Structure formats: structure tokens, C-alpha cells
């Protein structure tokens, strides 16, 4: 009924064919984004991300489902941390790497990892791909399969195939039919409302500082180079490994301008900070930020308040501001569970990892209880 094709490049798939499967609210699985990572070498074998694309076709040869995976030789850039698992393998004298990971490289955003055409049977096809990933992992000598940042409604397809489910969490902002930023502020507890008003007021008093939103045809190669510079500077500042290149930023600014929102701060004629966001449908995702000057409250303004205001003004429902950051709670974000699914091939490790996941879930449940009194909304 269906045939499965395995590719290591998207060069043999048309943009229209791939994007006929993609989610209306998730830009990172779009052809333009995955292909940019691939062709610029940011997600390739030299970076420890060997692409594996599974394409499912029906009897007529039409593409009805697909997934994007990577054979990984390390655990960097996934944001679902399994270092304890790799250490357990090492102590047992076993190899944890390579492993097969279905995720958007360097992108902790929730969205479908199995893409299914709207008129195709998702239950059947997602289960088929979940099984096929196990087979590919076995043939490639992988210890395990990991599908990260899954929508909750997709978990059943993995659980039915014996995958272990893992809980983690992020902080998201939700648009509760606000008409203005003040509507949002009025929904907050007075202490939190005053805090945001104070931060914005103090920033607005910075002499010579202006803020600008750029998107679509307003974006230029100069904007891409600016964001690349900020990205590299931020990684250097924090001692992180920069995984994205100037060529990557130039590519996506050219091909994905309609899905990019760039907030830029200019001080006395010099562009000193920027925050890069992606949007599609009713969702926006914060990704990268950087600054040349330490200006009080500028990070909160560019990464949170400008984004929230943009969502309100453009009728977007959800803003995911990226991984980590408990300081997001007093600024209007709520902790939300995120999900991943894991197949462990070696039975020796299944029970210990399952116990680890149960303990982790209980710990997260307790954290959510602790956060409840501190949530910012009335």
C-alpha cells in the first residue's frame, strides 16, 4: 500500500511536495529551514548531524508522509538532555552514540516530527514511521531513537510502538484575546504589571535608543549579517559552540523572510541589539538574540515585550520564547509540559531509563505545584 524511501538530502524533493505535508503553525519543518541547515553544512556529518529523511509514498507515487531525522554522534543541540544515559552506557562498556534523533537541529520548539498530508491516515502513517525509525537505527548501529518536542496529541503513536515517553517543560505566552498590550498588562497581578511598566519606562528613557520591527521584504542581507554577528558574539560570550554560520542566516533571510520577525535596537545611529523570531500561522517562536551594549531591560524588551506586542497586534495565539528561563514567569509566561519519545534498543537499559523518567515526571509535577502561587495572572 505504501513505499518508504530513505534520503540523506532534500535536494531530490521539491519544495512544493515537501511543504504539502507541513504544519500550518510550525515553520521549522518547512523545506526552506531544513534545507538551509543542510546546504550550509550546519546540519551535516561534519557537525555530527547526518540527515535522514523518510518519505512515504502511496500507490500513485504521491508523497503522503515524511519525517526528518539525524544520526547523531553527540548530544549537543537537542535541548532534551540525556547525558546521564550516555554515562550509564559508558560505565557498562557500551556505546550510546551514534543515536537516531528526530528533531529540528538547535531548535527546542514543539511541532510535528512526522509530517502527514491532510487527507492521509495519520494514525497509520505515524505508526509506520515510528517502526521504520527503529529499523533504520538498527541498520545504522544506533543505540536508540529519540523524537523530541512532540505535540501531545502525537504521543499515542509512539507509545503504541513501545517508545518511552518523557516530560520536560518550557515557558510559553498565550494570547487571551487581548486587543492591546495594556489589555495583557491588566490581566496580570498588580506587582507584575508594575514591574513590566517600570522596565519599559526606564528603557524608553535611554537617550538615543529606538526600536524597529523588520519582516518580509523589509529584511536584507545586512540584517542577516547583523543577526549572524550577534549570534556568534553571544556564543563567544557564554563559551558555547556556534553551530550556525553567516551563510545560514543569509539563506533563511532570503528564503524565509515571510516567516521571520526581527526586532532591532538602534542607539544613536548604531544597531546595538536584535532578537530573531520565526512565525507561521498563529504561532511565533523566539530563537536568537544578541547585543553589543549592556542596556538595562533591553533583553526583556526585545525578547519578550516586543514579541508579545507583535503577537497581540497580529492576532497570534502562542509565543514560545525558547528553552529555560524561570524569569519568564513574572513577565507573563506560563510553564508548559513538553514531550519526547524514546526507543531504547538494548533491553538492559530499558528499565533503568524508565525509572529515571518516572522520577523526572514526579519532580516536574512538584515543580508545577510550587510555581502555581507565583503565576503572574490574576
C-alpha positions, 0 to 999 in steps of 0.5 A: 500500500505504501513505499518508504524511501530513505534520503540523506538530502532534500535536494531530490524533493521539491519544495512544493511536495515537501511543504504539502505535508507541513504544519500550518503553525510550525515553520521549522519543518518547512523545506526552506529551514531544513534545507538551509541547515543542510546546504550550509553544512550546519546540519551535516556529518561534519557537525555530527548531524547526518540527515535522514529523511523518510518519505512515504509514498502511496500507490500513485507515487504521491508523497503522503508522509515524511519525517526528518531525522539525524544520526547523531554522534553527540548530544549537543543541540537537542535541548532534551538532555540525556547525558546521564544515559550516555554515562550509564552506557559508558560505565557498562562498556557500551556505546550510546552514540551514534543515536537516531534523533528526530528533531529540528537541529538547535531548535527546542520548539514543539511541532510535528516530527512526522509530517502527514498530508491532510487527507492521509491516515495519520494514525497509520502513517505515524505508526509506520514511521515510528517502526521504520525509525527503529529499523533504520537505527538498527541498520545504522548501529544506533543505540536508540531513537529519540523524537523530541518536542512532540505535540501531545496529541502525537504521543499515542503513536509512539507509545503504541510502538513501545517508545518511552515517553518523557516530560520536560517543560518550557515557558510559553505566552498565550494570547487571551484575546487581548486587543492591546498590550495594556489589555495583557498588562491588566490581566496580570497581578498588580506587582507584575504589571508594575514591574513590566511598566517600570522596565519599559519606562526606564528603557524608553528613557535611554537617550538615543535608543529606538526600536524597529520591527523588520519582516518580509521584504523589509529584511536584507542581507545586512540584517542577516549579517547583523543577526549572524554577528550577534549570534556568534558574539553571544556564543563567544560570550557564554563559551558555547559552540556556534553551530550556525554560520553567516551563510545560514542566516543569509539563506533563511533571510532570503528564503524565509523572510515571510516567516521571520520577525526581527526586532532591532535596537538602534542607539544613536545611529548604531544597531546595538541589539536584535532578537530573531523570531520565526512565525507561521500561522498563529504561532511565533517562536523566539530563537536568537538574540544578541547585543553589543551594549549592556542596556538595562531591560533591553533583553526583556524588551526585545525578547519578550515585550516586543514579541508579545506586542507583535503577537497581540497586534497580529492576532497570534495565539502562542509565543514560545520564547525558547528553552529555560528561563524561570524569569519568564514567569513574572513577565507573563509566561506560563510553564508548559509540559513538553514531550519526547519519545524514546526507543531504547534498543538494548533491553538492559537499559530499558528499565533503568531509563524508565525509572529515571523518567518516572522520577523526572515526571514526579519532580516536574509535577512538584515543580508545577505545584510550587510555581502555581502561587507565583503565576503572574495572572490574576 
